[in-house]
Amino acid sequence: MSTTDAPTNQPLKTDHSRAQLAGDHSHVIVPDASRADRVTSFDPETFGVPNGREENWRFSPVRDLKQLFSLDTGEGHLEWHLPELPAGVTFSEVSADEAQARSVKAPADRASAIATAKSGGAAVLSIAPGAQVDEPIVIEQVGSGEDARGHVLIEAGDGSSAAVIIKRTGSAVYSEFVSVDVSDNAFLGLVLMQDWDDDAIHAGEVVAKLGANAHLRGFVITLGGKVVRLNTSAAFAGIGGEIELFGLYFADAGQHQEHQLFVDHAVPRCKSRVTYKGALAGETAHTVWIGDVLIRAAAEGTDTYELNRNIVLTDGARADSVPNLEIETGEIEGAGHASATGRFDEEQMFYLQARGIDVDVARRLVLRGFFADVVDEINSDQVRETVWASIDQEIANLAALEAPSGGGS
């Protein structure tokens, strides 16, 4: 197992670490510039066409994503299924100009800039100031095989409280730009669940801004799709904010699942926690997790920690994990990161089987234990049940993969 643990409360400029299980080696990579220095723009021509050598694309299968870099594609759409919205919540569409003006930040790569340019406007989910929404708002986006682009705004007004679940299913070649604005004293729970068909291609960028004493509790759950690449960034704009970001992913043969994160502590006395866990099984299964945290000089009293854990279930699978801390002040409560990638724990399996537990049941117990602390944080019973069912199906697929093939003459 390769591990990296670097808790610190001392000034630190950059610390890149990479833990992987592919050839059993690891190495250190130092970036050319801070993540905060990357160019942002709504104009796609600001960005060149990625070739895979760029820092933010070096782990990505750019050949599979090439449609998302072209302005000549993306005329399709996803079908939206909306529930009856509770009091204080509205859904509307706005023009491209208004969507840009209301977004908390401009896109940071060509795919998401094209998504804003080709979407023709944005879908807006607004939670009114002071609204207290008790039940989760569940939205489903369904692909029917089309090439589509999307721009989505989620706005939580001052003092509001709500949970939003967006589930993606079906098949599509899809890129998106999602802006999340959490105003002062507001709470927003946001779940993005990628349960695509096996041939789907999805690249998304999610940008969030938190006001004073705002709280964002976000989940990213990636279970389906041929290629899924999600780039999430969150910035504190007011004192006393809190961010909790959870992720769960399970890649099988031929899947690429990539999650990049950036938490920008720009103001004092804010807190962030990042916890992502993934499993891989099957030939060429590949996951990437990159977690960047910046604590600026003005962000005294910051408290931050990020964790990534990966479990590799079969030969031929690869997990890349890159946690980064960039600290510009020593006046903080604490900052640290941890990353580990390892193979399935055979000792646990032996212990369970020695007590008469079937191998498939034992594997299921071990994997459920691995993911439990993330799944248990999900407040929706419906989402928890869906996630556990998907994990159980992945375990069943693994058992079928390992079963000896029948034969005879």
Sequence and secondary structure as in RCSB ss.txt:
>XXXX:A:sequence
MSTTDAPTNQPLKTDHSRAQLAGDHSHVIVPDASRADRVTSFDPETFGVPNGREENWRFSPVRDLKQLFSLDTGE
GHLEWHLPELPAGVTFSEVSADEAQARSVKAPADRASAIATAKSGGAAVLSIAPGAQVDEPIVIEQVGSGEDARG
HVLIEAGDGSSAAVIIKRTGSAVYSEFVSVDVSDNAFLGLVLMQDWDDDAIHAGEVVAKLGANAHLRGFVITLGG
KVVRLNTSAAFAGIGGEIELFGLYFADAGQHQEHQLFVDHAVPRCKSRVTYKGALAGETAHTVWIGDVLIRAAAE
GTDTYELNRNIVLTDGARADSVPNLEIETGEIEGAGHASATGRFDEEQMFYLQARGIDVDVARRLVLRGFFADVV
DEINSDQVRETVWASIDQEIANLAALEAPSGGGS
>XXXX:A:secstr
 EEEE  B S EEEEE  EE SSS       SS GGGS   S GGGS    S STTTTTS HHHHGGGG TT   
B  EEE     TTEEEEEE HHHHHHHSSS  SSHHHHHHHHHSSSEEEEEE TT B  S EEEEEEEEEEEEEE
EEEEEE TT EEEEEEEEEEEEEEEEEEEEEE TT EEEEEEEE   TT EEEEEEEEEE TT EEEEEEEE   
SEEEEEEEEEE STT EEEEEEEEEE TT EEEEEEEEEE SSS EEEEEEEEEE STT EEEEEEEEEE TT T
T EEEEEEEEEE STT EEEEEEEEEE  S  SEEEEEEEEEE  HHHHHHHHHTT  HHHHHHHHHHHHHHHHH
TT   HHHHHHHHHHHHHHHHHHHHHHS      
